[in-house]
Amino acid sequence: MRQPSVIARRVAAASVGLVVAAGAAACGPKDNDAKGSGGDSTPHKGGTLTVLNSQPQTDFDPARLYTSGGGNVPSLVFRTLTTRNRANGAAGAKVVPDLATDTGRPSKNATVWTYTLKKGLKFEDGTPITSADIKYGIERSFAPELSGGAPYLRDWLVGAADYQGPYKDKKGLSAIETPDARTIVFHLNKPEGEFPFLATQTQFTPVPKNKDNGTKYEERPISSGPYRVVKNENDGEHLVLQRNTYWSAAVDDQRKAYPDTIDVRSGLDSSVINQRLSASQGADAASVTTDTNLGPAELAKVSGDKELAARVGTGHFGYTNYIAFNPTVKPFDDPKVRQAIAYAIDRSSVVNAAGGSALAEPATTFLPDQKSFGYTPYDPFPAGTSGNPAKAKELLAQAGHKNGLTVTLTHSNAKDFETSPEIATAIQDALKKAGITVKLQGLEDNDYRDKIHGVKTEPGFFLAHWGADWPSGGPFLAPIFDGRQIVKDGANFNTGLLDDKSVNAEIDAINKLTDLDAAAKRWGALDQKIGEKALVVPLFHPVYKRLYGKDVKNIVISDWTGVLDISQVAVK
């Protein structure tokens, strides 16, 4: 996925759509167990679950959503070929079958993927779900008027680069074959061992062609999941879901669908959400949030109350906050200067600026601290928890700056505790000890995004962050370090402008692997190789801390999303 500050829907990531929220790193729930709080923790069917969110669930059309694992709220309505495993912690970072009988059968070189649909699948009106419905759902996601989803299919499918969707091109995509009602075959431009992860995104949702009404489809999309849409007001600000009577647990072992109704209310201030969840009065007792964290001050208050502390879910998501260098800008063209800054960083002060150790975990690797990403512990420039200014000064002297130097750090003025003034000031203070004077350039968020993602405007030294589209090293390392993904006339994410043939070749080699465990080990090794180039300085992995109502049961938080999975929740 893209950085939350860069693409707004990412702020929802492990949230409203799962596309993401603000952070994460490696484990599962710590302050809660998987059964929830209260006396009788046995989950029961019935009742209404209320979701209190700040971001509305906009563009509620499977073609337009940018999700991972099927999303959170979207996954209640839209089923996909594969989905995330609905389990706590690391077990939840695995991809599992959803509409399909398995996670896909690759050809020998992983350029052809074949899926067979389960028997007995039905839409909300009782009509059978077929492979043609999935093909059509994918094809309509190419229509310009339904843009917004992940771009992978346009790049990966043979002959799809210029396809404009079924409204303009009735022929459809020849790269997707449906030899019978239960079989669908995908032909890819190059080997993609992680295609099962891509098949979790909502573009793989079946859409009946005779029910498609274009841009209006989002108002009443046809359900393939346990809930159907009965109300969608103000483009997702108020969304009401009720049971789909044609959904069957016999063909869906992932979603529990305990509540009768899901009432999603958005556009709320984050402090109001946390106050309502804390008080748990009336309907709020059976409420959760999928996009609102506890802030440092709120967490301190909650931690002092035993009852509230028992209602805090802790989650980790594949996400890294880091310093980025542009090596075409002096003095950052000198690796020794970049290394000196890496040694000078005081990660303990940065973590404190991000809200403390409960909300941020120090990082020395670009990959998050999770097995599924291929995390391999390393620190190419070991500076301890509080930095090594002496080593930094030594390197600066070798680089010809024995009297120190002055640099400018660009950051956002948004109060996100990630790329904001608090983090920038902590870095400024740490580098001062190494003889580096840091001038801060704070920009309004839109200006900040435009500046750091333009090749011609990218500053030499700035704060950045990245979150994964799925729990693997591929969507984490490739967009940032693959030289072929440098975009000169658009939004560029390869901040270090790295175009190393050996790195590019290793990315291609790993992408051919369908053994995801073997691939993970190689992503970890590649992370270390790139880390030694000092093109980025990893700072920390954020952690989700979220309240839930006192009558909410069956709390499941996976390392895929880092947030409470509402498909598992029960209420009193």
VOGU-3710 file (C-alpha; in Angstrom, 3 decimals, decimal comma):
1> mrqpsviarr> 0,000/0,000/0,000  0,896/3,596/-0,123  1,803/5,877/2,698  -1,256/7,123/4,587  -0,227/10,713/4,198  0,198/10,171/0,487  -3,004/8,380/-0,367  -5,837/9,234/1,961  -7,484/5,854/1,809  -4,376/4,360/3,458
11> vaaasvglvv> -5,346/6,197/6,612  -8,157/3,755/6,634  -5,864/0,760/5,883  -6,021/-1,525/8,770  -9,209/0,226/9,355  -12,390/1,116/7,606  -11,410/-0,563/4,365  -8,222/-1,929/5,536  -6,216/0,033/3,737  -4,401/1,200/7,001
21> aagaaacgpk> -4,448/3,387/9,960  -1,416/4,536/11,817  1,049/1,922/12,629  2,285/-1,429/13,771  4,922/-4,164/13,973  4,992/-7,750/15,261  2,854/-9,876/17,608  -0,789/-9,883/18,338  -3,019/-8,836/21,188  -1,213/-8,204/24,439
31> dndakgsggd> -3,661/-6,337/26,629  -6,616/-8,506/25,697  -7,259/-12,157/24,989  -9,110/-13,581/22,020  -12,309/-14,073/23,985  -12,953/-10,490/24,965  -13,803/-9,017/28,347  -16,653/-9,441/30,764  -18,150/-12,376/32,648  -19,594/-14,608/29,931
41> stphkggtlt> -17,070/-14,426/27,119  -18,801/-17,050/24,975  -19,776/-15,392/21,677  -23,493/-15,462/20,827  -25,444/-14,646/17,678  -27,678/-11,589/17,583  -27,675/-7,928/18,487  -26,281/-4,824/16,804  -22,595/-3,957/16,570  -21,902/-0,238/16,177
51> vlnsqpqtdf> -18,709/0,917/14,476  -17,567/4,429/15,441  -15,074/5,835/12,918  -13,526/9,124/11,944  -13,130/8,298/8,237  -16,281/7,495/6,224  -16,405/4,257/4,227  -16,417/6,093/0,899  -16,645/4,546/-2,572  -18,251/1,336/-1,284
61> dparlytsgg> -17,743/-0,426/-4,589  -15,341/-3,395/-4,775  -13,743/-1,908/-7,884  -12,873/1,356/-6,154  -11,612/0,181/-2,771  -7,898/-0,119/-2,041  -7,846/-2,957/0,468  -5,657/-5,755/1,744  -7,015/-9,063/2,935  -10,443/-7,950/1,740
71> gnvpslvfrt> -10,698/-5,018/4,123  -12,532/-4,812/7,427  -16,010/-3,392/6,806  -15,851/-4,312/3,075  -15,048/-7,931/3,916  -18,483/-8,285/5,535  -20,152/-7,697/2,157  -17,527/-8,584/-0,431  -15,937/-12,019/-0,584  -12,837/-12,582/-2,709
81> lttrnranga> -10,961/-15,546/-4,190  -8,648/-15,601/-1,165  -8,641/-13,706/2,126  -6,610/-13,196/5,280  -6,674/-15,846/7,982  -8,956/-14,573/10,760  -6,639/-15,410/13,660  -4,634/-13,591/16,295  -1,063/-12,429/15,751  1,286/-14,083/13,278
91> agakvvpdla> -1,237/-16,791/12,339  -3,405/-14,008/10,941  -0,708/-12,983/8,446  -1,395/-16,021/6,269  -3,480/-16,024/3,091  -6,287/-18,613/2,982  -9,041/-19,623/0,515  -12,279/-17,644/0,485  -14,523/-18,153/-2,567  -11,926/-20,531/-3,978
101> tdtgrpskna> -11,157/-24,051/-2,819  -7,469/-23,221/-2,328  -5,081/-20,269/-2,564  -4,432/-20,917/-6,249  -2,577/-23,415/-8,406  0,405/-21,880/-10,206  2,059/-23,023/-13,396  5,678/-24,077/-13,103  6,929/-20,527/-13,608  4,075/-18,799/-11,695
111> tvwtytlkkg> 2,819/-16,904/-14,759  -0,505/-18,771/-14,855  -2,746/-19,107/-11,792  -5,854/-21,290/-11,702  -8,690/-21,190/-9,147  -11,736/-23,393/-8,619  -14,770/-21,940/-6,847  -16,445/-23,711/-3,944  -19,820/-25,305/-4,601  -22,967/-23,641/-3,286
121> lkfedgtpit> -21,832/-19,991/-3,424  -24,702/-17,493/-3,751  -25,349/-13,766/-4,025  -27,774/-12,053/-1,659  -30,646/-12,675/-4,092  -29,969/-16,424/-4,166  -28,429/-16,583/-7,637  -25,259/-18,689/-7,977  -21,851/-17,006/-7,977  -19,850/-18,014/-11,053
131> sadikygier> -16,335/-17,513/-12,379  -17,804/-15,130/-14,981  -19,013/-12,870/-12,141  -15,476/-12,670/-10,750  -14,023/-11,953/-14,172  -16,575/-9,197/-14,736  -15,872/-7,723/-11,286  -12,183/-7,487/-12,135  -12,822/-6,032/-15,583  -15,053/-3,236/-14,311
141> sfapelsgga> -12,255/-2,190/-11,899  -10,360/-1,032/-15,025  -13,082/1,484/-15,934  -11,757/5,039/-15,440  -14,961/6,084/-13,669  -14,412/3,305/-11,105  -10,740/3,988/-10,386  -9,221/3,856/-6,914  -8,267/0,239/-6,407  -4,760/-1,213/-6,297
151> pylrdwlvga> -2,859/-0,909/-9,617  -1,323/-4,391/-9,682  -3,750/-6,052/-12,102  -3,082/-3,483/-14,810  0,639/-4,254/-14,504  0,438/-8,010/-13,990  -2,226/-9,255/-16,413  -1,225/-9,902/-20,014  -2,523/-7,177/-22,319  -4,172/-5,191/-19,533
161> adyqgpykdk> -2,040/-2,035/-19,557  -4,404/-0,045/-21,799  -7,688/-1,788/-21,036  -10,513/0,670/-20,267  -13,085/-1,653/-18,696  -16,216/-3,413/-20,008  -18,268/-0,251/-20,532  -15,927/0,801/-23,365  -14,462/-2,554/-24,387  -17,063/-5,330/-24,539
171> kglsaietpd> -14,441/-7,954/-25,405  -13,085/-8,009/-21,872  -9,679/-9,226/-20,772  -8,375/-12,255/-22,647  -5,824/-12,731/-19,844  -8,673/-14,018/-17,653  -10,270/-17,255/-18,809  -13,432/-18,892/-17,449  -13,599/-22,348/-19,059  -16,573/-23,265/-16,860
181> artivfhlnk> -18,738/-21,763/-14,121  -16,352/-22,756/-11,326  -12,926/-22,245/-12,944  -11,014/-19,012/-13,490  -7,506/-18,754/-14,951  -5,165/-15,735/-14,868  -2,302/-15,204/-17,354  0,449/-12,897/-16,085  3,197/-10,915/-17,795  5,857/-12,268/-15,439
191> pegefpflat> 6,173/-14,702/-12,543  4,270/-13,557/-9,445  4,547/-15,973/-6,557  2,476/-13,673/-4,366  -0,610/-13,673/-6,589  -2,653/-15,338/-3,759  -2,087/-12,175/-1,692  -3,335/-9,962/-4,518  -6,444/-12,144/-4,825  -7,506/-10,945/-1,354
201> qtqftpvpkn> -8,226/-7,443/-2,683  -11,801/-6,429/-3,369  -11,283/-6,200/-7,141  -11,629/-10,018/-7,002  -15,194/-9,696/-5,682  -17,887/-11,233/-7,929  -20,241/-8,673/-9,485  -23,353/-9,816/-11,412  -23,273/-8,031/-14,774  -27,051/-7,590/-14,905
211> kdngtkyeer> -26,988/-5,730/-11,553  -24,130/-3,386/-12,410  -25,264/0,235/-12,633  -21,839/1,832/-12,884  -20,965/4,601/-10,451  -24,262/4,061/-8,595  -23,366/0,467/-7,740  -21,664/1,621/-4,518  -25,026/2,701/-3,106  -26,415/-0,860/-3,049
221> pissgpyrvv> -23,694/-3,319/-4,070  -24,752/-6,969/-4,329  -23,449/-8,979/-1,394  -21,467/-12,201/-1,592  -20,673/-12,075/2,129  -22,602/-12,528/5,385  -24,126/-9,010/5,326  -25,953/-6,934/2,727  -26,149/-3,145/2,499  -29,532/-1,754/3,563
231> knendgehlv> -28,458/1,871/4,008  -25,608/3,984/2,640  -25,929/7,685/3,458  -23,599/10,526/2,458  -21,133/8,289/0,618  -20,423/5,889/3,450  -20,805/8,251/6,400  -23,631/6,075/7,711  -23,647/2,480/6,563  -26,091/-0,146/7,841
241> lqrntywsaa> -25,540/-3,838/7,117  -27,956/-6,675/7,859  -27,764/-10,431/7,427  -27,574/-11,938/3,961  -29,859/-14,951/4,326  -28,205/-16,708/1,372  -24,768/-16,653/2,996  -23,767/-19,938/4,566  -21,034/-20,704/7,085  -20,733/-24,062/5,347
251> vddqrkaypd> -18,921/-22,324/2,476  -17,259/-19,578/4,552  -15,087/-20,703/7,463  -13,519/-17,269/7,998  -16,337/-14,872/8,913  -18,283/-15,595/12,124  -21,088/-13,073/11,465  -22,390/-13,056/15,040  -24,339/-9,716/15,120  -27,621/-9,383/13,228
261> tidvrsglds> -26,830/-5,794/12,259  -23,644/-3,749/11,741  -24,188/0,015/12,091  -21,189/2,018/10,815  -21,171/5,686/11,836  -18,358/7,902/10,597  -17,235/11,503/10,486  -16,675/11,559/14,242  -13,857/13,336/16,058  -11,281/10,859/17,379
271> svinqrlsas> -11,550/12,200/20,938  -15,329/11,763/20,826  -14,937/8,180/19,626  -12,597/7,307/22,481  -14,835/9,065/25,026  -17,872/7,113/23,856  -16,016/3,792/23,869  -14,632/4,564/27,308  -18,050/5,404/28,792  -19,741/2,453/27,025
281> qgadaasvtt> -23,240/3,796/27,652  -26,283/2,446/25,806  -25,529/1,316/22,268  -21,895/2,386/22,737  -21,369/-0,615/25,023  -21,547/-2,772/21,887  -19,263/-0,543/19,826  -15,811/-0,711/18,279  -13,640/1,478/16,072  -11,640/0,358/13,065
291> dtnlgpaela> -9,686/3,565/12,501  -9,116/5,470/15,740  -6,110/4,926/18,006  -5,634/6,003/21,569  -3,245/8,936/21,764  -0,478/9,242/24,379  -2,584/11,261/26,843  -5,628/9,018/26,391  -3,540/5,894/26,795  -2,071/7,193/30,062
301> kvsgdkelaa> -5,577/7,730/31,420  -6,810/4,339/30,248  -3,777/2,527/31,645  -4,630/3,825/35,121  -8,118/2,291/35,023  -8,159/-1,503/35,352  -11,570/-1,905/33,689  -10,646/0,298/30,715  -7,205/-1,278/30,354  -8,911/-4,655/29,931
311> rvgtghfgyt> -10,755/-3,201/26,927  -7,711/-2,124/24,940  -6,729/-4,168/21,917  -3,071/-4,044/20,888  -2,194/-4,675/17,267  0,740/-4,576/14,886  0,705/-3,908/11,168  3,509/-3,976/8,604  4,535/-0,339/8,735  7,797/1,594/9,124
321> nyiafnptvk> 8,552/5,244/9,842  11,937/6,345/8,571  14,306/9,076/7,460  14,747/9,264/3,686  17,759/10,660/1,825  17,978/11,952/-1,716  21,560/11,063/-2,707  21,514/13,519/-5,620  21,404/16,407/-3,127  24,607/17,462/-1,309
331> pfddpkvrqa> 25,868/16,554/1,246  23,703/13,399/1,149  25,484/12,214/-1,992  28,278/11,122/0,375  27,474/7,744/2,038  29,574/8,708/5,048  27,276/11,660/5,773  24,235/9,382/5,587  25,966/6,845/7,822  26,890/9,572/10,307
341> iayaidrssv> 23,246/10,578/10,622  22,274/6,924/11,101  24,758/6,627/13,970  23,612/9,901/15,541  19,916/9,007/15,743  18,553/8,635/19,284  15,715/6,142/18,797  14,617/6,347/22,415  13,832/10,054/22,023  12,105/9,408/18,680
351> vnaaggsala> 9,943/6,692/20,280  9,045/9,107/23,095  8,096/11,732/20,511  5,848/9,166/18,830  3,920/8,606/22,061  6,176/6,304/24,063  7,062/2,638/23,991  3,406/1,563/24,179  2,707/3,253/20,833  5,990/2,828/18,977
361> epattflpdq> 8,748/0,230/18,766  12,300/1,199/17,680  13,361/-0,050/14,244  16,784/-0,716/12,726  15,444/-2,702/9,743  13,262/-1,367/6,978  11,147/-4,523/7,031  8,738/-4,720/9,981  9,504/-7,107/12,830  7,284/-9,923/11,537
371> ksfgytpydp> 8,163/-13,351/10,169  5,836/-13,040/7,173  7,848/-10,079/5,880  11,098/-11,993/6,181  12,284/-9,893/9,118  15,966/-10,542/9,758  17,466/-8,672/12,736  20,354/-6,444/11,746  21,718/-2,984/12,410  24,312/-1,799/9,885
381> fpagtsgnpa> 25,070/1,299/11,948  24,677/0,214/15,601  24,212/3,204/17,836  22,411/1,717/20,812  19,122/3,151/21,979  20,373/6,724/22,372  22,720/7,164/19,401  26,495/7,246/18,982  27,510/10,885/18,375  31,223/10,073/18,666
391> kakellaqag> 31,067/7,627/15,749  28,978/10,122/13,810  31,614/12,852/14,295  34,332/10,447/13,175  32,501/9,737/9,904  31,768/13,420/9,330  35,469/14,203/9,689  36,285/11,512/7,118  33,732/13,156/4,810  35,461/16,525/5,194
401> hkngltvtlt> 33,127/18,026/7,800  35,330/17,968/10,886  33,650/21,159/12,108  30,184/19,742/11,574  27,624/20,754/8,992  24,172/22,298/8,623  21,273/20,478/6,920  17,523/20,958/6,428  14,985/18,303/7,488  11,618/18,441/5,724
411> hsnakdfets> 8,559/17,172/7,604  4,790/17,484/7,690  2,946/19,793/10,067  0,158/17,224/10,416  -0,215/16,049/14,015  0,281/12,384/13,216  3,203/11,531/15,548  4,933/10,045/12,498  6,268/12,673/10,105  5,249/15,581/12,316
421> peiataiqda> 7,145/18,285/14,251  7,553/16,130/17,377  9,589/13,532/15,488  11,554/16,170/13,580  12,518/17,962/16,799  13,739/14,718/18,388  15,998/14,154/15,379  17,193/17,747/15,496  18,217/17,375/19,150  20,038/14,075/18,573
431> lkkagitvkl> 22,030/15,305/15,580  23,097/18,432/17,430  25,173/16,204/19,742  27,081/14,975/16,678  27,812/18,498/15,461  25,040/18,532/12,884  22,801/21,595/12,928  19,345/20,723/11,641  17,027/23,387/10,293  13,402/22,248/10,218
441> qgledndyrd> 11,176/22,808/7,193  7,589/22,089/8,192  5,041/21,960/5,373  1,282/21,660/5,273  0,385/18,068/4,528  -0,588/18,486/0,855  2,551/20,512/0,125  4,666/17,979/2,013  3,260/15,079/-0,035  3,767/16,886/-3,317
451> kihgvktepg> 7,324/17,866/-2,477  8,664/14,521/-1,255  7,066/12,495/-4,057  8,284/14,550/-7,002  11,662/13,514/-8,419  12,391/17,138/-9,327  11,294/18,549/-5,955  12,351/15,822/-3,522  14,448/17,318/-0,696  17,718/15,794/0,439
461> fflahwgadw> 16,622/14,888/3,970  13,033/14,229/5,041  10,655/12,084/7,077  8,652/9,324/5,419  6,695/6,155/6,180  5,501/3,051/4,352  2,870/0,382/4,901  2,450/-2,929/3,115  -0,379/-3,946/0,799  -0,044/-7,445/2,219
471> psggpflapi> 2,250/-9,071/4,798  5,290/-9,821/2,648  8,590/-8,190/1,823  7,611/-7,685/-1,820  5,174/-4,764/-1,555  7,455/-3,301/1,107  10,825/-3,304/-0,637  9,977/-3,147/-4,353  8,130/0,220/-4,463  10,911/1,893/-2,443
481> fdgrqivkdg> 14,041/0,266/-3,886  13,274/-1,168/-7,345  14,875/1,174/-9,886  12,263/0,321/-12,494  9,606/1,820/-10,246  11,144/5,294/-10,252  8,459/7,638/-11,581  9,934/10,814/-13,053  6,693/12,562/-13,977  4,332/11,468/-11,209
491> anfntglldd> 4,198/10,234/-7,630  7,539/8,557/-6,960  8,145/6,390/-3,890  11,709/5,238/-4,599  12,982/8,085/-2,440  16,654/7,071/-2,657  16,377/6,856/-6,472  18,095/3,480/-6,216  18,508/1,662/-9,535  20,845/-1,212/-8,714
501> ksvnaeidai> 20,793/-4,065/-11,254  21,579/-6,671/-8,592  18,726/-5,433/-6,378  16,306/-5,384/-9,316  17,371/-8,893/-10,335  16,908/-10,262/-6,817  13,412/-8,751/-6,630  12,545/-10,573/-9,873  14,029/-13,822/-8,596  12,082/-13,707/-5,343
511> nkltdldaaa> 8,856/-12,876/-7,167  9,145/-16,209/-8,996  8,950/-18,165/-5,740  5,621/-19,694/-4,773  7,117/-21,005/-1,519  6,332/-17,926/0,571  8,508/-19,015/3,507  11,526/-19,327/1,207  10,658/-15,972/-0,353  10,442/-14,341/3,080
521> krwgaldqki> 14,007/-15,372/3,940  15,296/-13,812/0,765  13,339/-10,603/1,320  15,057/-10,394/4,715  18,493/-10,852/3,167  17,727/-8,233/0,527  16,575/-5,821/3,224  19,968/-6,135/4,902  21,837/-5,635/1,618  19,880/-2,469/0,872
531> gekalvvplf> 20,149/-1,252/4,467  23,913/-1,129/4,227  23,584/1,542/1,520  22,174/3,997/4,122  19,528/5,365/1,793  17,036/5,315/4,663  17,268/5,315/8,449  14,487/3,209/9,999  13,104/4,890/13,108  10,133/2,997/14,519
541> hpvykrlygk> 7,139/0,774/13,895  3,910/2,277/15,284  1,567/0,184/17,453  -2,237/0,260/17,472  -3,979/0,729/20,802  -7,746/0,783/20,462  -10,639/0,708/22,895  -13,745/-1,410/22,415  -17,091/-1,396/24,221  -17,717/-3,410/27,397
551> dvknivisdw> -20,248/-5,717/25,701  -17,965/-6,666/22,808  -16,722/-10,264/22,728  -14,337/-12,420/20,686  -11,514/-9,977/20,020  -9,280/-11,114/17,151  -6,364/-8,921/16,016  -4,091/-10,264/13,295  -0,657/-9,108/12,204  -2,127/-8,618/8,721
561> tgvldisqva> -4,363/-5,714/9,770  -3,235/-4,792/13,274  -6,813/-3,942/14,259  -9,862/-5,676/15,662  -11,507/-7,887/13,041  -15,220/-7,091/13,057  -16,035/-10,283/11,157  -15,229/-12,142/14,396  -16,901/-9,881/16,956  -19,958/-10,801/19,011
571> vk> -22,038/-8,553/21,268  -24,263/-9,245/24,274
//
